[in-house]
Amino acid sequence: MKEQIEYKVFGSNVATVLRGLRKRGIDASEVGEGWATFSAPRPSPQEKMLEEFLTQFRAKKPTLIDRLNAFGTGGYVPLEVCRNISREYSEEEINAAEALHLLIEERLGRAEQYGTVYDYSSVCKKCSWNYRRQVSDLVVDRAALFEPDPDTGQRPGLVDFLQTYEGHVVISGRAKEAIKGAQLTGCHVGVVRGATGDLQVVSRFQPEKIADLVSATMRWPVLDGWHHLQITGTAGRIITGPGASAVFGMRCPACTWIGEQLDSELFIHREKWDGTDWAVTTTVLGAGFEARPLVVVSKKCYVQLRKAMLTGFRVEPCTVITS
């Protein structure tokens, strides 16, 4: 297994960051205006140097030149850093796993922004996001599926698996047939509706209008060839700590939101996993409204997805521990 840490940075000071990294021998390049990516093997001296450099840089106070350079660009945003850890496995390592952590990297945006309605009556009082409950059909941005991205020219709808920021899984007709044909357990298929335009509907601020908001979603057409994969199987809590899953970022002290990012392979309890082909953890990861459970699939499920030559996902071994 090869592990690598990747950083995506954006803000007013990206050019300064790139100069500082190049002086330290790090290969970094600006991908677009105001943002850049760079990576390092993990663990490695380069990773440590990157972490220290970015921490020190973000702690600096902006100079007058910094603020003048940002004039007219919406204000001074010194640096925002997103980090992602990727791992590459051999086929032997994947085939030896009893269960697999399925990751979907193509995003469809925020479903709530386009009209998907949630009930927030039982939401966690501390973090304000966990335990919300979807009460309408899934509504997504129709343009995100059928129109090319204006920056890249690519269309997300060319893959079979996509995911909203809240964690809803959207699948193609090909994926639906493969899942139904293999009689995979732990899921059922619902409809996806396509909205036109940014609706800015946030049902948490209008609880008295939930019934009306749900009815309003029915005006959007069901998208032909796209489906909502609703995962009902459970994989229990993520095991964290030494020798188990490592997590990064803020966590909520009052609920099952345990961090912003998984920094290692996924570990789960055998006794808590119900053994279904599709399952999600009861603990969630992500920042704010992106907090969502992780998806666990059986080896049978992975074999069927590969057999159908489906795209838009990758897997990592998931360690199942007997207590």
Stockholm file with secondary structure:
# STOCKHOLM 1.0

chainA/1-323         MKEQIEYKVFGSNVATVLRGLRKRGIDASEVGEGWATFSAPRPSPQEKMLEEFLTQFRAKKPTLIDRLNAFGTGGYVPLEVCRNISREYSEEEINAAEALHLLIEERLGRAEQYGTVYDYSSVCKKCSWNYRRQVSDLVVDRAALFEPDPDTGQRPGLVDFLQTYEGHVVISGRAKEAIKGAQLTGCHVGVVRGATGDLQVVSRFQPEKIADLVSATMRWPVLDGWHHLQITGTAGRIITGPGASAVFGMRCPACTWIGEQLDSELFIHREKWDGTDWAVTTTVLGAGFEARPLVVVSKKCYVQLRKAMLTGFRVEPCTVITS
#=GR chainA/1-323 SS CEEEEEEEEESTTHHHHHHHHHHTTCCCEEEETTEEEEEEESSSHHHHHHHHHHHHHHHSCCCHHHHHHTTTTTSCCCCEEEEEEEEECCHHHHHTCSEEEEEECCBCCCGGGGTCCEECTTCCTTTSCTTCEECSCEEEEHHHHHSCCTTTCCCGGGSSEEECTTCCEEEEHHHHHHHHHTTCSSEEEEEEEEECSCCCCCGGGCGGGHHHHHHHHTTSCEEEEEEEEEECEEEECBCBSTTSBCEESCCCSSSSEEESEECSCEEEETTTCCCCSEEEEEEEESSGGGCEEEEEEEHHHHHHHHHTTCCSEEEEEEEEECC
#=GC SS_cons         CEEEEEEEEESTTHHHHHHHHHHTTCCCEEEETTEEEEEEESSSHHHHHHHHHHHHHHHSCCCHHHHHHTTTTTSCCCCEEEEEEEEECCHHHHHTCSEEEEEECCBCCCGGGGTCCEECTTCCTTTSCTTCEECSCEEEEHHHHHSCCTTTCCCGGGSSEEECTTCCEEEEHHHHHHHHHTTCSSEEEEEEEEECSCCCCCGGGCGGGHHHHHHHHTTSCEEEEEEEEEECEEEECBCBSTTSBCEESCCCSSSSEEESEECSCEEEETTTCCCCSEEEEEEEESSGGGCEEEEEEEHHHHHHHHHTTCCSEEEEEEEEECC
//
